């Protein structure tokens, strides 16, 4: 076991944070905190999920997800100075100086069963191009159902974004909604809620892009010429599976290979394209971790000399850390980073532990983790983890 000490540093966003994002950027409540490092400009970004300007906190009479709803926003943060937490320097902003949405959802009513929101699931920079993978969700309650997993990219450092249409993985629960999902997967990026107006411009084939386990994808540079996708399907209901693609082919759906099994020496067996997707779905041996995981991050820690995977526990009470010698596993049983009922954030539910190589200190001996908090705050906290 590696963890020696854990300390909660405080909130990353909201009125209760040192970053005071409510007054500075109209960000009163949000979740996640998906990291993105741009090696070309030496800049660090964080992408958040559903964002509001309501002042979340226990002193508020009502906890409401209201006010300037944006499905996702992106902050720029200060690099290499995490003594007191993570400092937000700026957001991608609109003309009024408020945090601006990257790719907006329709924000339709739950009973419409079209699209509630779009949530970032992982980001990566490849040759100066920024990519944000996200999921489109049809409805949250009583049971969450996804539409598809998609991707947008920026070639100007995050100022403007566009769809990568070929990077579409349709959720298997979308069959009943095939006509409208086909419209959704062919829409260009929007920065305003569209409600029920569809403007399809792409040519993505629903049947060819059945994605199974990749409606929720987290991309990782494997440091071997490949980008790896850690994937889950049908909104946190499945375990984690793995795909990969050569960096130069990152935008080509049919070039992705899927790990369908391990050979007798414990090495992964890869099969490309739709054949690989279908074989992987059928084989239980293709799971990296078989239990539901929620939002996750994966990165290499030089101090531990291990690949590190952070995820939520299956019972949704703990933030866990797993380690492996290889990016494809096997990942050893998780250590608890923090759990529900922690004295520093009482009466809350914690989820989505997220970090990055650039959030490590002292060569990896210290790890800064962004952990989301569900009510009454609805803002992520920063947790500092010290290893033995």
Secondary structure, DSSP 8 states (H G I E B T S, - for coil): --EEEEEEEEESSSTTSTT-HHHHHS--B--EEEEEEETTTTEEEEEESSBB-S--STTSSS----SS-BS-EEEEE-SS--TTS--EEEE-B-TTSSB-BSS------GGG-S--EEEEEEEEEETTEEEEEEEEEEE-SSS-EEEEEEEEEESSTTSS-EE-TT--EE-GGGGGGHHHHHHHHTB---SS--TT---B-----TTTTB-TT-SEEEEEE-SSSEEEEEEE-TTTTS-BEEEEEEGGGTT-GGG-EEEEEE-TTS-EEEEEHHHHHHHHHH-GGG-SB-S---S-EEEEETTTTEEEEEEE-TTSSEEEEEEESSTT------EEEEETT-GGGTT-EEEEEE--GGGEEGGGTEEEEEEEEESSS-S-EEEEEEE-
